[in-house]
Amino acid sequence: MKKIVRTAVVALVALSFATPLFAAGQQAAAKADARIKLGFLVKMPEEPWFQIEWMGADKAGKDLGFDVIKIGVPDGEKVLSAMDNLAAQGAKGFVICTPDTKLGPAIVAKANSLKLKVMSVDDQFVKADGTPMVEVPHLGMSGTKIGEQVGKAISDEMKKRKWNPAETGGIAISFNELATAKERVQGAIAALTAGGFPSNQIWDAPQRTTDVEGGFNAANPVITNHPEIRNWVVFSINDGSVIGGIRALEGRGVKADNIIGVGIAGQSQALDEFKKASMNGFYGSIFVAAFYHGNETAKMMYNWIVKGETPIPNTATGGTLITRENYIQVYTDNGVADQLK
């Protein structure tokens, strides 16, 4: 009998210790479940720009105490699947750079059905008639303004080198399927012609993919068709496409002194060019803060979810010209000097 009583007492003592521990475990699990989750979907996760945007979003999550679910969505099917994934994981909203701006209405409809808040970054949603979906909060770049910065940078450098516009050709590596991309190229052309560049010596070079290979393949026919051109300027929608155009020129024997290429983004691809021992045709890039885009939109979404603060309908950022001479300082001033390592 005494043995039975002792056993019962031991069990009760053990239970008295276990109960608060179990309760604490439940509270910790509940706290973890209560932690806000939001998605950050990007169309080309392998691109440096989007990787840095994700870094910015992660930093916002670390600072404010929320989790970022990062998913690559290269096509419409992946977008819809990712939204189901987010809902299943308990996310309350998401930021997206869509692979196709015309998917906007479908994305919004699906988000509403899943009770997910949505805002766009970089590329703004458009309706069936091509007009912007202003009802969806958006943070992006002013494509026209940034393009104009590209054109002015090229024009200024041409003057420094005392190039004769009559001996100069322009390769406009375009991607008109995307409105923002079209704005950048047209903005550059407008600034160049305003600076005295002959419009009939700027040739359109449509690309199939917006990367180095796409730029290379797009530029080659233009170079072939104009052997009379001595000096070349290259511009496009991003750094990779411009670098591809420069590689095509180099492959045809055009020297670095006869090339002025200015890209857009100013991220890792531009840094790789600046770090090369000898000067090359990649003169500069319009630095736009991918880290800021990711960080700011993630904060906006978090505050929308937690505080009910609807983001500003449309925020447009500009850029800063970076070259070999100032890129370290610009990165330092923007708080992303660690990316220079």
TAHUDA-V937410 format. One record per residue. RES is the residue in three letters. SS is DSSP state (~ for helix, > for strand, _ for the rest). PSI is psi in degrees with one decimal (* if undefined). OMEGA is omega as a letter, one per 40 degrees, with the letter a starting at -180 (999 if undefined). Layout:
RES_SS_PSI_OMEGA ; RES_SS_PSI_OMEGA
//
This chain:
MET___-44.5_i ; LYS_~_-37.4_a ; LYS_~_-40.0_a ; ILE_~_-42.1_a ; VAL_~_-45.2_a ; ARG_~_-40.5_a ; THR_~_-41.8_a ; ALA_~_-40.6_a ; VAL_~_-45.2_i ; VAL_~_-42.1_a ; ALA_~_-40.7_i ; LEU_~_-39.7_i ; VAL_~_-45.1_i ; ALA_~_-40.5_a ; LEU_~_-35.8_a ; SER_~_-32.0_i ; PHE_~_-38.8_a ; ALA_~_-35.7_a ; THR_~_-49.7_i ; PRO_~_-33.3_i ; LEU_~_-42.3_i ; PHE_~_-42.3_i ; ALA_~_-40.8_i ; ALA_~_-39.0_i ; GLY_~_-40.9_i ; GLN_~_-41.5_i ; GLN_~_-41.3_i ; ALA_~_-41.8_i ; ALA_~_-40.9_i ; ALA_~_-39.6_i ; LYS_~_-41.8_i ; ALA_~_-40.3_i ; ASP_~_-30.4_a ; ALA_~_-13.3_a ; ARG___129.8_a ; ILE___137.7_i ; LYS_>_138.9_i ; LEU_>_154.3_a ; GLY_>_154.9_i ; PHE_>_103.6_a ; LEU_>_131.9_a ; VAL_>_149.3_a ; LYS___-28.0_a ; MET___78.7_a ; PRO___-18.4_i ; GLU___-12.7_a ; GLU___137.3_a ; PRO_~_-38.6_a ; TRP_~_-49.2_a ; PHE_~_-30.4_i ; GLN_~_-37.6_i ; ILE_~_-35.9_i ; GLU_~_-43.2_i ; TRP_~_-38.9_i ; MET_~_-42.6_i ; GLY_~_-40.5_i ; ALA_~_-42.2_i ; ASP_~_-39.2_i ; LYS_~_-40.5_i ; ALA_~_-42.3_i ; GLY_~_-40.5_i ; LYS_~_-40.9_a ; ASP_~_-38.3_a ; LEU_~_-11.1_i ; GLY___46.3_i ; PHE___164.6_a ; ASP_>_140.0_i ; VAL_>_122.4_i ; ILE_>_111.4_a ; LYS_>_125.7_a ; ILE_>_135.0_i ; GLY_>_134.2_a ; VAL___79.9_a ; PRO___-11.3_i ; ASP___173.1_a ; GLY_~_-40.3_i ; GLU_~_-42.0_i ; LYS_~_-34.4_i ; VAL_~_-49.7_a ; LEU_~_-39.7_i ; SER_~_-41.6_a ; ALA_~_-36.5_i ; MET_~_-39.4_i ; ASP_~_-40.5_i ; ASN_~_-46.0_a ; LEU_~_-45.1_a ; ALA_~_-40.3_a ; ALA_~_-30.9_a ; GLN___-0.3_i ; GLY___16.2_i ; ALA___151.7_a ; LYS___-10.2_a ; GLY_>_176.2_i ; PHE_>_155.5_i ; VAL_>_141.5_a ; ILE_>_138.1_i ; CYS_>_102.3_a ; THR___147.7_i ; PRO___-16.6_i ; ASP___115.8_a ; THR_~_-23.5_i ; LYS_~_-8.7_i ; LEU_~_-6.4_a ; GLY_~_-55.0_a ; PRO_~_-40.1_i ; ALA_~_-39.2_i ; ILE_~_-45.4_a ; VAL_~_-42.7_i ; ALA_~_-44.6_i ; LYS_~_-42.3_i ; ALA_~_-41.7_i ; ASN_~_-40.0_a ; SER_~_-28.1_a ; LEU___1.4_a ; LYS___43.1_i ; LEU___132.7_i ; LYS_>_148.8_a ; VAL_>_139.4_i ; MET_>_152.8_a ; SER_>_153.4_i ; VAL_>_143.8_i ; ASP_>_-63.3_a ; ASP___120.9_a ; GLN___139.3_i ; PHE___146.9_i ; VAL_>_154.8_i ; LYS___179.4_a ; ALA___-31.2_a ; ASP___4.1_i ; GLY___-3.1_i ; THR___149.3_a ; PRO_>_145.2_i ; MET___82.3_a ; VAL___-15.6_i ; GLU___-12.7_i ; VAL___120.7_i ; PRO___141.1_a ; HIS_>_139.0_i ; LEU_>_121.1_a ; GLY_>_-168.5_i ; MET_>_151.3_i ; SER___98.3_a ; GLY_~_-43.8_a ; THR_~_-46.2_a ; LYS_~_-44.5_a ; ILE_~_-39.0_i ; GLY_~_-40.9_i ; GLU_~_-35.8_i ; GLN_~_-38.1_i ; VAL_~_-50.6_a ; GLY_~_-41.3_i ; LYS_~_-40.6_i ; ALA_~_-42.9_i ; ILE_~_-45.2_a ; SER_~_-44.0_i ; ASP_~_-41.6_a ; GLU_~_-36.2_i ; MET_~_-41.8_i ; LYS_~_-38.8_i ; LYS_~_-38.1_a ; ARG_~_-5.5_i ; LYS___43.3_i ; TRP___143.7_i ; ASN___115.6_a ; PRO_~_-30.0_a ; ALA_~_-19.6_a ; GLU_~_11.1_a ; THR_>_138.9_i ; GLY_>_148.0_i ; GLY_>_130.4_i ; ILE_>_109.7_i ; ALA_>_94.7_a ; ILE_>_107.9_a ; SER_>_163.7_i ; PHE___77.1_a ; ASN___-6.7_i ; GLU___-21.6_a ; LEU___121.6_a ; ALA_~_-43.7_a ; THR_~_-40.6_i ; ALA_~_-41.6_i ; LYS_~_-41.7_i ; GLU_~_-40.1_a ; ARG_~_-47.4_a ; VAL_~_-43.9_a ; GLN_~_-36.4_i ; GLY_~_-41.2_i ; ALA_~_-43.4_i ; ILE_~_-42.8_a ; ALA_~_-43.4_a ; ALA_~_-37.6_i ; LEU_~_-48.4_a ; THR_~_-33.6_i ; ALA_~_-26.9_i ; GLY___4.5_i ; GLY___5.0_i ; PHE___131.4_a ; PRO___122.5_a ; SER_~_-28.2_a ; ASN_~_0.3_i ; GLN_~_19.9_i ; ILE_>_118.5_a ; TRP_>_132.8_i ; ASP_>_134.9_i ; ALA_>_85.4_a ; PRO_>_137.5_i ; GLN___151.9_i ; ARG___-32.5_i ; THR___144.1_a ; THR___57.3_a ; ASP___-171.9_a ; VAL_~_-46.9_a ; GLU_~_-41.6_i ; GLY_~_-41.8_i ; GLY_~_-40.5_i ; PHE_~_-50.3_a ; ASN_~_-33.8_a ; ALA_~_-37.2_a ; ALA_~_-31.5_a ; ASN_~_-47.4_i ; PRO_~_-36.1_i ; VAL_~_-45.0_a ; ILE_~_-42.8_i ; THR_~_-40.6_a ; ASN_~_-9.0_a ; HIS___66.6_i ; PRO___-13.5_a ; GLU___-15.1_a ; ILE___131.7_a ; ARG___-46.9_a ; ASN_>_144.0_a ; TRP_>_142.9_i ; VAL_>_143.9_a ; VAL_>_132.0_i ; PHE_>_159.1_a ; SER___-154.7_a ; ILE___-13.2_a ; ASN___178.7_a ; ASP_~_-44.9_a ; GLY_~_-44.1_a ; SER_~_-39.8_i ; VAL_~_-42.6_i ; ILE_~_-38.3_i ; GLY_~_-42.2_i ; GLY_~_-39.3_i ; ILE_~_-40.4_i ; ARG_~_-37.8_i ; ALA_~_-42.1_i ; LEU_~_-43.4_i ; GLU_~_-38.4_i ; GLY_~_-20.9_i ; ARG___9.7_i ; GLY___8.8_i ; VAL___129.8_a ; LYS___158.5_a ; ALA_~_-36.1_a ; ASP_~_-15.7_a ; ASN_~_16.8_a ; ILE_>_134.6_i ; ILE_>_108.3_i ; GLY_>_132.0_i ; VAL_>_122.1_a ; GLY_>_-169.6_i ; ILE_>_128.9_i ; ALA_>_-54.4_i ; GLY___30.8_a ; GLN___-146.6_a ; SER_~_-36.5_a ; GLN_~_-40.9_i ; ALA_~_-42.0_a ; LEU_~_-39.3_i ; ASP_~_-37.9_i ; GLU_~_-42.3_a ; PHE_~_-30.5_a ; LYS___-9.0_i ; LYS___145.5_a ; ALA___-39.6_a ; SER___152.0_i ; MET___141.3_i ; ASN___-175.6_a ; GLY___-12.6_i ; PHE_>_94.2_a ; TYR_>_-43.7_a ; GLY_>_-177.5_i ; SER_>_151.4_i ; ILE_>_107.1_a ; PHE_>_119.7_i ; VAL___136.5_a ; ALA___91.9_i ; ALA_~_-39.1_i ; PHE_~_-43.6_i ; TYR_~_-43.3_a ; HIS_~_-45.7_a ; GLY_~_-43.7_a ; ASN_~_-46.9_a ; GLU_~_-42.9_a ; THR_~_-35.3_i ; ALA_~_-40.1_i ; LYS_~_-43.1_i ; MET_~_-45.8_a ; MET_~_-42.1_i ; TYR_~_-47.5_a ; ASN_~_-31.3_i ; TRP_~_-44.0_a ; ILE_~_-47.0_a ; VAL_~_-42.0_a ; LYS_~_-6.3_a ; GLY___19.1_a ; GLU___102.0_a ; THR___131.1_a ; PRO___157.1_i ; ILE___135.2_a ; PRO___-43.5_a ; ASN_>_112.6_i ; THR_>_124.9_a ; ALA_>_126.4_i ; THR_>_156.8_i ; GLY___-154.8_a ; GLY___175.7_a ; THR_>_131.8_i ; LEU_>_125.8_i ; ILE_>_142.9_i ; THR_>_-175.4_i ; ARG___-30.1_a ; GLU___-30.6_a ; ASN___0.8_a ; TYR_~_-35.2_i ; ILE_~_-43.3_a ; GLN_~_-41.6_a ; VAL_~_-43.2_i ; TYR_~_-40.8_i ; THR_~_-44.3_a ; ASP_~_-28.8_a ; ASN___7.2_i ; GLY___21.4_a ; VAL___32.2_a ; ALA_~_-25.1_a ; ASP_~_-21.2_i ; GLN_~_-10.2_i ; LEU_~_-14.0_a ; LYS___*_999
//
